[in-house]
Amino acid sequence: MILVDTSVLINWLRKGEFREGYISVISLIEVLRGIPAEKRSEVKTTLEKVYDVIPLDNEVILEYCSIYEALKRRGQKIPDADLLIAASAKAKNLLLLTLDKEFKKLQEFGIEIKLDTSET
């Protein structure tokens, strides 16, 4: 199964496509913050029906901290939202589908990344 990154999810939504997969609660938030207030509840409900939403549970939090610490030791920084999405994929053993090439840096941590070239 796949975890759909925010970049891919937004592209799918713009096209009116709903494909099978999981999303992180972080992606849900990132999408909803761009939706007008009067439509936000409806969009949230729809996304929660179509996708399994992965919460920030203990598994995700511990994966995030482990990866964050390793990156910090090297002086590397990745935005927290991206790192939480990647940690969600690793914690739940899901392939991360993204448009963001920066995620490829995280493959060494056991996160399977696939760039969605169909959208470029």
LINPEZI-V552836 format. One record per run of one state. SS is the DSSP state (h for helix, s for strand, l for the rest). FROM is the first residue (numbers start at 1). TO is the last residue. Records with the same first field share a line. If there is no record, write none. Layout:
BEGIN
SS = FROM-TO  FROM-TO
END
This chain:
BEGIN
l = 1-1  5-5  15-21  33-36  51-51  55-57  75-79  92-94  99-100  110-112  116-116  120-120
s = 2-4  22-24  52-54  95-98  113-115
h = 6-14  25-32  37-50  58-74  80-91  101-109  117-119
END
